Amino acid sequence: MGLGRFGGSLALELVTGRTEVLALDHREKVVNEWADRLTHAAVVDCTDEQALRQLDVHNFPRAVVAIGAELESSILATSILAEFGVPRIWAKALSRQHARILERVGAHHVVLPEHDMGERVAHLVMGRMLDYIEFEDDYAMVKTLAPEEAVGRPLGQSQLRHRYGVTVVSIKRRGEGFTYASSETVVQRGDLLIVAGRTADTERFAELS
């Protein structure tokens, strides 16, 4: 529901992954722009319960409310999906307060794209990590270059977990894909590492590269 920048990109990525998508928006021009690239697209008021039932929305296993600045429509659409009993409802929020309301009316997952991306980029700007994902409870995964002190030794001998509180989850050599890391994996200069741990620990480890 909603074919703005976020909703359109999400819908296109789902279709690219061979997922059947019904995309809805009340703007005919926008729907026409996306119609040829998506499985199904329809012009509809996403707060019109009867219209949504006619499109069989109540039988979908997952729904995403990607409506942007129209807060009332976002909240009402989410509420209707919850009343339909849709098993998994994702909703886009513009603020923490908006997110709390969406959760109260039935959203199972709420995302704040601008806020989350801002936090992620801030970590990348301030550190030496190449990519960064933060989860709940102060836990993160970071992509970084292997530090010099880990080069030429198996991970089990370098004791990175003991010394820095991080676990090397995966490793990538030049010209190769990522592979799972084990205690016997020997790190080479220029390797990319995916490490997991407390946010502060992963950032501190990335600074070694």
Stockholm file with secondary structure:
# STOCKHOLM 1.0

chainA/1-209         MGLGRFGGSLALELVTGRTEVLALDHREKVVNEWADRLTHAAVVDCTDEQALRQLDVHNFPRAVVAIGAELESSILATSILAEFGVPRIWAKALSRQHARILERVGAHHVVLPEHDMGERVAHLVMGRMLDYIEFEDDYAMVKTLAPEEAVGRPLGQSQLRHRYGVTVVSIKRRGEGFTYASSETVVQRGDLLIVAGRTADTERFAELS
#=GR chainA/1-209 SS CCCSHHHHHHHHHHHHTTCCCEEEESCHHHHHHHHTTSSEEEECCTTCHHHHHHTTGGGCSEEEECCCSCHHHHHHHHHHHHHHTCSEEEEECSSHHHHHHHHHHTCSEEECHHHHHHHHHHHHHHSSCSEEEECSTTEEEEEEECCGGGTTSBHHHHTHHHHHSEEEEEEECTTSCEEECCTTCBCCTTCEEEEEEEHHHHHHHHTTC
#=GC SS_cons         CCCSHHHHHHHHHHHHTTCCCEEEESCHHHHHHHHTTSSEEEECCTTCHHHHHHTTGGGCSEEEECCCSCHHHHHHHHHHHHHHTCSEEEEECSSHHHHHHHHHHTCSEEECHHHHHHHHHHHHHHSSCSEEEECSTTEEEEEEECCGGGTTSBHHHHTHHHHHSEEEEEEECTTSCEEECCTTCBCCTTCEEEEEEEHHHHHHHHTTC
//
